[in-house]
Amino acid sequence: MIKSILGDIDFIEYLRGKSATFLLSLSNTETINIEGITQAGVKGFIHLTPTLDAEFICLGEIRSLKDIPKTDSGVPTPALITRAIHLLRPFKNIEILDLGLRILPDIRHFKINRFNISPSGSIDIGADINAEEIFKKGLEFGQHYNPNSDYIILAESVPAGTTTAYATAKALDYSVDGLFSSSFKNIPKSIKEQTIQKALNNLSLSDDIFNILGKVSDNMLIFNAGFILGLNGRVPLILAGGTQMAGVLLIVNRILEYMQGEMDSSNLALATTKWVAEDKDSNIKALLEMLSFKVNGYYLDFDFSLSKNRLLKLYDNGEAKEGVGAGASLVYGALNGLTKAQITSKVEEFF
């Protein structure tokens, strides 16, 4: 059952049975090098997590490392969920957005959109991003992009991305303490808070919005904010993610205020997992309610209660939660007739 976080059910029901293009935006931030800040991948190789996620979703195998991305406790990447959905009810297209990868995924035939963007620096010492340039690249891509399908699912894989999103929201003067989620069950709050405070200390009163984003954000957040504004409701768009994608919308909100602009948000929604939507340590609904424009928010009432797999059960205990478009893929699967049992069985096959 698809549940509403915010808004009505009409938008998502309109997409029932329609075809989707899956855009996977990938980026590296050196924030991952802060000890204990993220568990989104294999230790020592976390920079490869977006690369491996893309390989697995497109190919069902990984080529750039021997092991699939997993948390410290062994919980595998949510890419397994997205791949399972794609095998059961294929997306019409899958495309990759290279928004600053150290290593490109080893895939052929699938389109990789490249924008000449370098990985961003660590936010505790200043991310050193040319934010206005990256925003304009996203804006232009959105203005000209034609998906050759009924709608777009825009996903992401950015390790340490909830930290950069949290820092960005605070830098843009939103009151968001306690609202952003984490891949950890036991969130390393002190490490995150120290990192974010160091990032905020780099700001100056004379900084405009792009100076701020350039110091505390990451490429995915900035580019996708531009993409949303460039698309401007021309094609239905589902943001596939949790509080990171809510962070993208918070940037859009501030940029609209900064530029005194308006946006058609009637064709815009966010879809996440049950693990984020019902997370007691974050509040995605509260983040979406901070926007000055209306946006629909959804999740599928899906968990691994039908599974006997120990590692998948850890999702239900608060590990991993979301990423690589898992939540929106689950919604897409439900819109195309998939049951909880079918999805669970297909994910279990990967083991």
Protein Blocks (a to p, Z undefined) as FASTA:
>chain_A
ZZdfbdcfklmmmmgoiacdddddddddfklmpghkaccbcehilmmmmmmmmmmmmnop
afkbcbdcddfkopacfklmmmmmmmmmccfbdcdddehiabdcddehiacddehiacdd
dfknogoiafklmmmmmmmmmmmpcghiabdcdddddehklmmmmmmmmmnopafehkac
cfbfbdcfklmmmmmmmmmmmpcfklcfklmmmmmmcfklmmmmmmmmmnnomaccdded
dflmmmmmmmmmmmmmmnopacdfklgccdddfklmmockbcfklmmmmpcbdcdddddd
ddfklpcbfklmmmmnopgjiaehlmmmmmmmmmnopafklmmmmmmmmZZ
